[in-house]
Amino acid sequence: MKKRPRVFGMNKAPGKNWILLRGLARESGHWGAFVPLLQSAFPDAQITLLDLPGTGCFHRETSPCTIKAITDSVRRDALNKGVIQQPATILALSLGAMVAWEWLRRYPEDICGAALMNTSFADASPFYQRLRWQSYSDFVALAMTRDLHNRESGILRLTSNRRNQRKQTIRTWENIQNKRPISLKNSFRQIIAAASYRPGDIKPKQPVLLLNGLGDRLVSPICSEAIHKKWNLELRRHLWAGHDLTLDDGAWVVAQLQEWSGQKT
């Protein structure tokens, strides 16, 4: 693969060149209305949505079983698309945030900052907090459910505390799954990758912002607290939002990103 020249003299500040990564068994289409919201807040920024292997435009591929291999795959896609010729700011949710952390750790020249939402690491939190024990039965049942409407409805109930526009969201998610279905095999391979991810003790040199929803029923908010305390990173907490933070209150997320990046007017 031909290497592209990098431009490091410009746009090193966070918020100029965004890369967005979703979480477990989700794809770029699940960002929904948040993308235009982010673009309106950062009108001069480039915003790129990348899919994890096994999801979205790569749904026919087999997902690796490690965050390291997933990161390498996502980075190759970014290089092929030319989106890290200038250092990028990553906004990532859950499993995507693990990929972002690994990217920060191994390829620091690519990234000038990261905002990580509702994530967790195996060497910072126990398994029963990383996937809340209260959700075990629901999570397994959803993974095995073949009825698409029931599965997407259940995922929405588990990941979102927003009550309005539920029918519209479910229809949108059903449409995504019909067009680019993620297989049960890839879902479980992603679960294995997330469950085993241990990034070690080295703190990234780039600025990192942690965002979490205190109403998250899938991943305990204590996991973000653990990362915050271990690496002394800034953590901002939403009082009621669930796991899908940008769906529940995208405006709040954008406001935090504007303030953190120094671009709030």
N, C-alpha and C positions, 0 to 999 in steps of 0.2 A: 504494500500500500504506500502510495506516494505521500510523503510528509508535507503538510501545509505550513507555510511560514506563520509564526506567531507575532502578534503585535502587542508588546507589553508596555509600551509607553503611553497607552491611552486606556481609558475606561477601567482603571483598576479599582475604583470605588464600587462597593456593592450597589446593585440596583440598575446597572446599565445594560446588562446582558443576562437575562434570566433563563435558567433551565428548570423545568418542572417535572417532578417524578412522583407518581402515585404509589399506593401501597399494595398489600397482598391481594392478588387476583383482580386487580383493577387496572384500568388503562387510561390513556390520555383523554379519551372521551368523557371520562367521569369527572373531569374538572368543571365541565358544564359552564354555567354563567360566570364562574369566577375569573376566567381568562380575560374577557372584555373588561371586567371590573379592575383587574390588575393593570391591564393596558391603559385604561383611562387614568389611573393613578401615576403611571410611569409612561407617558405618551411617547417619549423619545427612545424607550428601551426596546431591545429585541427580546421577544419571548418565544422560547422553543419548548414544545412538549415532546418528551422522549418516552417511549414505551420500554418496559422491562422485557427481557426475553420470555416468550411464552404468553405474552399479552398483546393486545392491540394489533398493530401491523405485523407483529412477530408471533401471533397466536398459534401458528402452525409449527413453530420451533419448540424444542424441548428446553425448559428452563433449567439452568444449572442448579445444583444443590448447595452452593455456597455463595455468600455475599461477595466474596472476592471475585468469583467467576462472573457473577451477574454484573458487577461493577465494570469489569473489563469489557463485557459485551456492550453495555450502555455507552461506555467511553468510545468504543470503536464506532458506534453509530453517530456519536457527537462529532468525532473526527471526520467521518465520511460526509456529514452534512455541513462541516465547516463552522460549527457554532461555538467552538472554543479557540478560535484564532485570537480572540480577546478573552481575558479571564472572565469567567461566568460566576453569577450568583445562583446557587441552587436553592429552590424551595421544594421541600420534599415531605411526604407524609408516611409515617409508620415504617414499613419495610423499605420504602423509597428513601427514607431518612438514613437508614443503615447503609444503603448504597452511597448516599451523599457523604457520610462520615468516612467510609472506606476510600472514596474518591479524594476527599480532603487529605487523608492520611498518606495515600500512595502517590498521588499526582498533584501536589500542592500548587504547581505552576498553572494548572488549569482553572483553579477556583480562587476567587477573591473574597468569598464569604458564603455562608449557608444559613438558612432558616429551616429548622427541623421541627416538625409537628407530631405530637403524640407518638413518640418512638420509645424504644427500649433496647438495652444491650444485655446479653446473657451474663457478662461478668460484672454488671452493675445492679441487676434486679433478679429475684427468683422467678421461676417459670410461672408460678401461680399469680404473680402480679403482671407479668408480661402478657399473658392471656388470662384475664380475670376468671377465677374458678367458678363464679356465678354464671359465666357464659359458656362453660364447657359443653353442656348438653345442647344448647342452641347452636353452637358453632358446628358441632359434629352433625346435627340434624340438617343444617343448611347445606353443609358440604355434600351430603348424600341425597339431597332433594333433587329430583329430576324435573319437577314442574317449575318452569322458568319464572312464572309470575310469583309463585309462592317463595321461591328462593330469593329473588330480588327484593320482594316485600320484606322478607325476614332479615336480609342484610341491611336494608334501610332502617328497620326498627332497631337493630343492634348497633348501628354506627352513627345514627343521627337522632338528635333530640328536637329537631325542627318539625313543627306540626303542619305548617301550610305547604301546599304544593306537593304533597306526598304522591298523589296519583300521577301527576305530571312527571315527577322524578322516577317513579317505578316504570312508567312507559318508556322513558328515555333509556333507562338502564336495561330494560328488556330488549330494546332495539339494538343497543350496543352488543349485548350478548348474542343476539341472533346473527348479527353481521360478523362479529369477531369473537367467537366463543373461547373462553379459557377452559381447558380440559381439567378434569378432576386430578389427573396425574400432575399437571403443572402446578395446580393449587397446592398439592401436598409437597411437591418439590420446593416451592417457595416457602412453605411452612418450615421445612427442614432447614433451609438456608437461614431463615430468620431466627429459629430456635437455637441454632448453634453459633450465632455471631458473637464473637468476643474480640473487640477491637484493641484490647490492651490499654495501657496507661498513658500513652503519649497524647498530649493535648494539641489539637491543630493550631497553627500559627495564625490562621485567618480568623476574622470575627465570626462567631457562631451565635445565633439567637435560637432559643428554645421557646416554642409555643405549645400550650396544651389546653385541653378542655377539661374542666373539673367534673363534667358530667359524662366523661368517657366510660362506657360500660364494657368495652372490649379490652382495652389496655389501661391498667391502673395509672392515674395521674402521678402516683408515687414514683413511677419509672422515670418520668421527666425530672422529678425532684432529685432522684439519685444521680442522674447525669449532671444536673445543675451543681450539686454539691461536690461530686467527684472532680469535675474540671473547672469549677468556679465560673460557669457560663451564665449569661443573662437568661432568665426565665420569665415569661409573661403568661399569666393564667387567665383563661376565659371562665367566667363564673358558672355557665350552664351548658356550654356546647359539648357535643359528644365527640366521637372519634373522627368523624369526617368534618373537621373544623371549618374548612372553606365552604362546605355546603351549609352548615348551620349558621355561620356568621362571617361570610366572606368580607364584608365591609370592615369588620373588626380586624381581621388578618391583614388586610391592605393597610389600614391605619398603623398597625404595629410595624409593618415593613417600611412604610414611609418614614416613620420616626427613627427607626433603627438605622436606616440607610442615609439619614440626614437630608431627605428630600421632601419632608413634610412642610408645606407652606403655611 
